[in-house]
Amino acid sequence: MTKREKRQYQTEMINLEEIVPQNHFLRIIEKYFDWNFVYEEVEKLYSKVGRKSIDPIVLIKIHIIKFLFHEDSLRKTYETLEYNMLYKWFIGYGITEKVPNHSTYSKNYKRKFCKLEKDLLQVVFDKVIDLLEQHNCLDLTAVYIDSTNTKAYANKKKNHKEMVNIEAKKYQKELDLEMALIELHNKELSEEEYLEEVQRIVKCNEEVEIEEVIGEKEIIVSDTDKDAGMLYKSDKEKMFAYNTSVICDNNNYILTVNTNPSNMHDSVAFYPSFENLVNHFNIRDIKYFVGDAAYITSHICKTLIELDLIPAFPYSRLGYRKNMLKKYEFVYDEYNDIYICPNVKDLIPKGITKDGYKIYKADKKDCQNCPFKDKCTKSSYKQVLRHIWEEYKEMANDYRHHLDVQEIYKQRPQHIERVFADGKMKYGLTKTYYRTKERVHRELTLLYACMNLKKFALHKS
């Protein structure tokens, strides 16, 4: 049995280059990722006179180390940097070289980097995407969208209620135009109503913004972080959180990141994420667009199908009452624009709601003696709502039965859900120590950039 002698301190000649393993993923990142873009971005923020500054690439690299090695905080990362040889090698420091103070990065960001036209951490994310495209790492045959919640740095008990504005839908102008065109074909319109619809169409075609505020609602607001939203995980459990909407490709690389309060529905968060995808990637390279039931809305289906994308969505049972007739049991006659109930009676269109739903009503006399009334409706007559873009939703539902779409949707847990699992277990996605939507989004963007970088390095090793 070998017993080591008492520790003796002696001078040794050490080459830091030899300490770092040749196959370590940090070496691959250094080999392929060019950091010089940081100088180009921040050069105008630095004076040509005065004392020597800390290399901005060093500050960015230290922040990246925090996520790559799941350090608890940036302060902890700077403390570890003092004795961790691997960290020092990555930032280009020598063994005995004094490392920056933990406050250096935050002060630089507050005084310099925040003045840039485009956020520096967003630029890092974009440069990583450029690297992936350059090495043909992306597989855009199918893209996957979903969102996950990150706990906010806010006490759930410190809150107050507040009235906030309800904003109009992103596609409100498009919806108004469609409804006005439908109403023009209504033979019962008076001359005055007809002119109103024409004016409505003219207004929709004008290049002016629609009225963004359509009402008010009461929400719970945090006293600590007003941008965070209240998330109800169950009747008893609740917390303030942020919701991050992410789109990834077939190789699990993150393509877009969008951060919102957790009380925003996924179908609303879809639009900025999808716009980001369209602006940065060739939409023609994408064949399948995969999402869960939260994204099954008429306009989302319309948006995807009009761009020749195949929506791969699941079946949704939302809105159906137990032991009652389902909407699909009423046959829609497209030619006559009517619904036919199981008792073979017609439901006639009787107007459009402001949300774009056509109302189909049955005759009270038909419902009065109907043998299916107990399973059909509790009121004196049955009515069915059909969105003016319902056909796109039906097309998406039809795609669901295609074998290729079924196979693609089965792969969803291996891709987007795996991304979130890795993020929470290995990169600290579960919670944030930052406040305000801007700062949280900044950190989460860098987190996903680090996930992409590390995945790229492991694939290249």
C-alpha positions in Angstrom: 0.0 0.0 0.0 1.5 3.3 -1.1 1.3 6.2 1.3 2.1 9.7 0.0 4.6 11.7 1.9 3.8 14.9 3.5 3.1 17.7 0.9 6.3 19.5 0.0 6.1 22.7 -2.0 8.7 23.1 -4.7 9.1 25.2 -7.8 8.1 23.5 -11.1 8.2 24.6 -14.7 4.7 24.3 -16.0 3.4 25.0 -19.5 -0.3 25.9 -19.3 -0.8 24.7 -22.9 0.2 21.1 -21.8 -2.3 21.1 -18.9 -5.4 21.5 -21.0 -6.3 18.1 -22.7 -6.0 18.2 -26.5 -9.5 16.8 -27.0 -11.2 19.2 -24.6 -14.3 21.0 -26.2 -12.8 24.4 -25.3 -9.9 23.8 -27.6 -12.4 23.1 -30.5 -14.3 26.3 -29.7 -11.1 28.2 -29.8 -10.1 26.6 -33.1 -13.3 27.3 -35.0 -14.9 30.3 -33.4 -13.4 33.7 -34.3 -13.8 36.2 -31.4 -12.5 39.2 -33.3 -16.0 40.5 -34.0 -16.2 41.7 -30.4 -13.5 44.3 -31.2 -15.4 45.5 -34.2 -18.6 45.9 -32.2 -17.2 47.7 -29.2 -14.3 49.6 -30.7 -16.1 52.9 -30.8 -16.9 52.7 -27.1 -13.2 52.8 -26.1 -11.0 55.9 -25.9 -7.6 56.0 -27.5 -6.1 57.7 -24.5 -6.1 56.8 -20.8 -5.1 53.7 -18.9 -5.1 50.3 -20.4 -8.5 48.6 -20.4 -9.4 44.9 -20.0 -9.7 43.0 -23.2 -13.5 42.9 -24.0 -13.1 39.4 -25.4 -11.9 38.3 -22.0 -15.1 39.7 -20.4 -17.3 37.9 -22.9 -15.4 34.6 -22.5 -15.7 34.7 -18.7 -19.5 35.2 -19.1 -19.6 32.2 -21.5 -17.6 30.1 -19.0 -20.4 30.7 -16.5 -22.9 28.8 -18.6 -20.6 26.2 -20.1 -19.7 25.0 -16.7 -22.9 25.9 -14.9 -21.4 28.2 -12.3 -23.9 29.6 -9.8 -23.3 33.2 -10.6 -20.9 35.5 -12.5 -19.2 36.5 -9.1 -18.6 32.8 -8.4 -17.1 32.4 -11.9 -14.6 35.2 -11.3 -13.6 33.6 -7.9 -13.1 30.2 -9.6 -11.1 31.9 -12.3 -8.3 32.7 -9.8 -7.3 29.1 -9.4 -8.8 27.2 -12.4 -6.1 26.7 -15.0 -8.6 25.6 -17.7 -10.5 28.9 -17.3 -7.3 30.9 -17.4 -6.2 29.1 -20.6 -9.5 29.8 -22.3 -9.4 33.6 -21.6 -5.7 33.7 -22.6 -4.2 34.5 -19.1 -1.1 33.1 -17.6 -0.9 31.0 -14.4 0.1 33.9 -12.1 -1.6 36.7 -14.0 -4.1 38.6 -11.9 -7.7 38.1 -13.2 -10.3 41.0 -13.3 -12.6 41.8 -10.5 -16.1 40.4 -10.6 -17.7 43.9 -10.9 -15.7 44.7 -14.1 -18.1 43.0 -16.5 -21.3 44.5 -15.0 -19.8 48.0 -15.0 -18.6 47.7 -18.6 -22.0 46.5 -19.7 -23.8 49.3 -17.8 -21.5 52.1 -19.0 -20.4 50.9 -22.4 -22.0 47.8 -24.0 -25.6 48.8 -23.4 -25.0 51.8 -25.7 -24.5 49.6 -28.7 -27.3 49.7 -31.4 -27.6 45.9 -31.2 -27.1 44.0 -27.9 -23.6 42.4 -27.7 -24.9 39.1 -26.4 -27.4 38.9 -29.2 -24.5 39.4 -31.6 -22.6 36.5 -30.0 -25.7 34.3 -30.6 -25.9 35.4 -34.2 -22.2 34.7 -34.8 -22.6 31.2 -33.4 -25.5 30.7 -35.9 -23.2 31.9 -38.6 -20.6 29.3 -37.5 -23.2 26.5 -37.6 -24.3 27.6 -41.1 -20.7 27.8 -42.3 -20.0 24.2 -41.3 -23.4 22.9 -42.5 -24.5 21.8 -39.0 -28.1 22.9 -39.4 -30.8 20.6 -40.6 -33.9 22.7 -41.4 -36.0 19.9 -42.8 -38.2 20.2 -39.7 -38.2 22.9 -37.1 -39.7 22.6 -33.6 -41.2 25.3 -31.5 -42.1 25.3 -27.8 -41.6 27.4 -24.6 -40.4 26.8 -21.1 -40.7 28.8 -17.9 -37.7 30.3 -16.0 -38.4 31.3 -12.4 -37.9 35.0 -11.9 -35.8 36.5 -9.1 -38.9 37.9 -7.3 -40.8 37.0 -4.2 -44.3 35.8 -5.1 -45.8 37.2 -1.9 -44.7 40.8 -2.8 -47.2 41.8 -5.4 -50.2 44.0 -6.2 -53.0 44.1 -8.7 -52.8 46.4 -11.6 -55.0 47.3 -14.6 -53.1 46.9 -17.9 -54.1 47.5 -21.6 -55.2 44.6 -23.8 -53.4 45.0 -27.1 -54.9 44.1 -30.4 -53.8 40.9 -32.2 -50.8 41.0 -34.5 -53.0 40.1 -37.4 -56.0 42.3 -36.5 -55.7 44.4 -39.6 -55.7 41.3 -41.8 -58.7 39.9 -39.9 -60.7 43.2 -40.2 -60.1 43.2 -44.0 -61.2 39.6 -44.4 -64.4 40.2 -42.3 -65.2 43.4 -44.3 -64.8 41.5 -47.6 -67.2 38.8 -46.3 -69.8 41.3 -45.2 -69.8 42.9 -48.6 -71.4 39.7 -50.0 -74.2 40.0 -47.4 -77.4 40.7 -49.4 -79.2 42.0 -46.4 -76.9 45.0 -46.0 -78.4 48.4 -46.3 -76.7 51.1 -48.5 -75.3 52.8 -45.4 -73.9 49.6 -44.0 -72.4 48.7 -47.4 -70.6 52.1 -47.5 -69.3 51.4 -43.9 -67.8 48.1 -45.0 -66.2 49.8 -48.1 -64.6 52.4 -45.8 -63.4 49.7 -43.5 -61.7 48.0 -46.4 -60.0 51.3 -47.5 -58.8 51.8 -43.9 -57.3 48.3 -43.7 -55.4 48.9 -46.9 -53.9 52.2 -45.7 -50.3 52.0 -44.5 -51.1 53.1 -41.0 -51.0 51.3 -37.7 -54.2 49.9 -36.2 -55.3 50.9 -32.8 -53.2 48.8 -30.5 -55.2 49.1 -27.3 -58.7 47.4 -27.3 -59.5 47.2 -23.6 -58.2 46.7 -20.1 -57.7 43.7 -17.7 -56.5 43.2 -14.2 -53.3 41.2 -13.6 -51.0 40.5 -10.6 -47.8 42.4 -10.8 -44.6 41.8 -8.8 -43.3 44.6 -6.6 -39.7 43.4 -7.3 -39.7 42.6 -11.0 -42.7 44.3 -12.9 -41.8 42.5 -16.2 -42.3 39.0 -14.8 -45.7 37.3 -15.1 -47.6 35.2 -12.5 -47.4 31.5 -13.4 -50.0 29.2 -11.9 -48.5 25.7 -11.9 -51.5 24.4 -9.9 -54.2 25.7 -7.6 -51.8 25.9 -4.7 -48.5 26.5 -6.4 -47.7 29.8 -8.1 -44.6 31.9 -8.9 -43.4 34.8 -10.9 -41.6 33.6 -14.0 -40.5 34.3 -17.6 -41.6 32.3 -20.6 -38.9 31.6 -23.3 -40.1 30.7 -26.7 -37.5 28.7 -28.7 -37.3 27.2 -32.2 -34.8 24.5 -32.8 -33.8 22.4 -35.9 -33.5 18.6 -36.5 -30.0 18.6 -34.9 -31.2 20.3 -31.7 -29.5 23.6 -32.5 -31.4 26.6 -31.2 -32.4 29.0 -34.0 -34.4 31.7 -32.3 -34.9 32.9 -28.7 -37.8 35.1 -27.5 -38.5 36.0 -23.9 -41.9 37.1 -22.5 -43.8 37.2 -19.2 -45.1 33.7 -18.2 -48.7 34.9 -18.4 -48.4 35.3 -22.2 -49.9 32.4 -24.1 -47.7 30.4 -26.5 -49.9 31.3 -29.5 -49.2 35.0 -28.9 -45.5 34.4 -28.4 -45.4 32.5 -31.7 -45.4 35.6 -33.8 -42.1 37.3 -32.8 -40.3 33.9 -32.8 -41.6 33.0 -36.2 -40.8 36.5 -37.6 -37.2 36.1 -36.3 -37.0 32.7 -38.0 -38.2 34.1 -41.3 -35.8 37.1 -41.2 -32.7 35.0 -40.4 -33.2 31.7 -42.3 -34.4 30.7 -45.8 -38.0 29.6 -45.2 -37.9 27.4 -48.3 -35.4 25.1 -46.7 -38.0 24.2 -44.0 -40.6 21.5 -44.8 -42.3 20.7 -41.4 -43.2 23.1 -38.6 -43.8 21.1 -35.4 -45.6 22.4 -32.3 -47.9 21.3 -29.5 -51.6 21.9 -29.1 -51.0 25.5 -27.9 -50.2 26.6 -31.4 -53.3 25.3 -33.1 -55.1 28.5 -34.0 -56.6 29.4 -37.3 -54.2 32.2 -38.1 -51.1 30.3 -37.2 -52.2 27.4 -39.4 -52.9 30.0 -42.2 -49.5 31.6 -41.8 -47.7 28.3 -42.1 -49.7 26.8 -44.9 -49.5 30.0 -47.1 -45.7 29.7 -46.8 -45.9 26.1 -48.0 -44.9 24.7 -44.6 -46.5 21.5 -43.3 -47.9 22.0 -39.8 -47.3 19.0 -37.6 -49.7 19.5 -34.7 -51.4 17.1 -32.4 -55.2 16.5 -31.9 -56.7 19.0 -29.5 -59.8 18.2 -27.4 -60.0 21.7 -25.8 -63.5 23.2 -25.5 -65.5 19.9 -25.6 -67.8 19.0 -22.8 -68.2 15.5 -21.6 -71.1 13.5 -23.0 -72.1 16.3 -25.3 -72.0 16.3 -29.1 -68.7 17.5 -30.6 -68.4 20.2 -33.3 -67.0 17.7 -35.8 -70.3 15.7 -35.5 -71.9 18.7 -37.3 -71.2 18.5 -41.1 -70.1 21.7 -42.8 -71.6 22.3 -46.2 -69.0 24.6 -47.8 -71.0 25.2 -51.0 -74.1 26.4 -49.2 -72.2 27.8 -46.2 -74.3 26.0 -43.6 -73.8 23.4 -40.9 -76.0 20.2 -40.8 -76.7 18.7 -37.4 -76.9 15.0 -36.5 -80.7 15.3 -36.8 -80.2 16.6 -40.4 -81.3 20.1 -39.7 -79.6 23.2 -41.1 -77.7 25.8 -39.0 -77.8 29.1 -40.9 -75.1 31.9 -40.7 -76.3 34.9 -38.7 -73.4 37.3 -38.4 -69.7 37.5 -37.5 -68.2 38.3 -34.1 -65.4 40.9 -33.7 -62.9 38.0 -33.3 -63.7 36.7 -36.8 -66.1 33.8 -35.9 -69.2 33.3 -38.0 -72.3 32.3 -36.0 -74.4 29.5 -37.3 -77.8 29.2 -35.6 -80.4 26.4 -35.7 -84.2 27.1 -35.8 -85.8 27.0 -32.3 -88.6 24.8 -33.7 -86.1 22.2 -35.0 -84.4 22.1 -31.6 -87.6 21.9 -29.6 -88.4 18.3 -30.6 -84.9 17.1 -31.4 -84.1 13.6 -29.9 -80.4 14.8 -29.5 -81.2 18.0 -27.7 -80.0 16.7 -24.3 -76.6 15.9 -25.8 -76.5 19.0 -28.0 -77.3 22.2 -26.1 -78.8 23.5 -22.8 -80.3 26.6 -24.5 -83.5 26.8 -26.7 -81.5 26.5 -29.9 -78.0 25.3 -31.0 -75.3 27.6 -32.4 -71.9 26.7 -33.8 -69.0 29.1 -34.3 -66.7 28.8 -37.3 -63.7 31.1 -37.8 -63.3 32.7 -41.2 -59.9 30.9 -41.5 -61.2 27.6 -40.1 -60.3 25.8 -43.4 -56.6 26.2 -42.6 -57.1 24.6 -39.2 -58.9 21.7 -40.9 -56.0 21.4 -43.4 -53.6 21.2 -40.5 -55.8 18.5 -38.9 -55.8 16.6 -42.2 -52.0 16.7 -42.3 -52.0 15.0 -38.9 -53.1 11.8 -40.5 -50.2 11.7 -43.0 -47.6 9.1 -42.1 -44.6 11.4 -42.6 -46.2 14.1 -40.3 -46.9 11.4 -37.7 -43.3 10.3 -37.7 -42.0 13.9 -37.5 -44.3 14.7 -34.6 -43.1 11.6 -32.7 -39.6 13.0 -32.8 -40.6 16.2 -31.0 -39.6 14.9 -27.5 -36.1 14.1 -28.8 -35.6 17.7 -30.1 -37.2 20.7 -28.5 -38.0 19.0 -25.2 -34.5 17.6 -25.0 -33.2 21.2 -25.5 -35.1 22.4 -22.5 -34.1 19.3 -20.4 -30.4 20.0 -21.1 -30.9 23.7 -20.4 -32.3 23.1 -17.0 -30.0 20.3 -15.9 -26.7 21.5 -17.3 -26.9 25.3 -17.9 -29.1 26.8 -15.2 -32.2 27.5 -17.2 -34.5 26.7 -14.2 -34.1 30.2 -12.6 -32.6 33.6 -13.2 -30.9 36.0 -10.8 -31.6 39.0 -13.1 -34.5 41.3 -13.2 -36.4 43.0 -16.0 -37.3 41.4 -19.3 -34.4 43.0 -21.1 -31.7 41.6 -18.8 -33.3 38.2 -18.5 -33.6 37.9 -22.3 -30.0 39.0 -22.6 -28.8 36.2 -20.3 -31.0 33.5 -21.8 -29.8 34.4 -25.3 -26.2 33.9 -24.2 -27.2 30.6 -22.4 -28.7 29.2 -25.7 -25.6 30.5 -27.6 -23.4 28.5 -25.2 -25.6 25.4 -25.7 -25.1 25.7 -29.4 -21.3 26.3 -29.1 -20.8 23.3 -26.8 -22.9 21.0 -29.0 -20.9 22.1 -32.1 -17.6 21.4 -30.2 -18.8 17.9 -29.1 -19.9 17.1 -32.7 -16.5 18.2 -34.0 -14.5 16.3 -31.4 
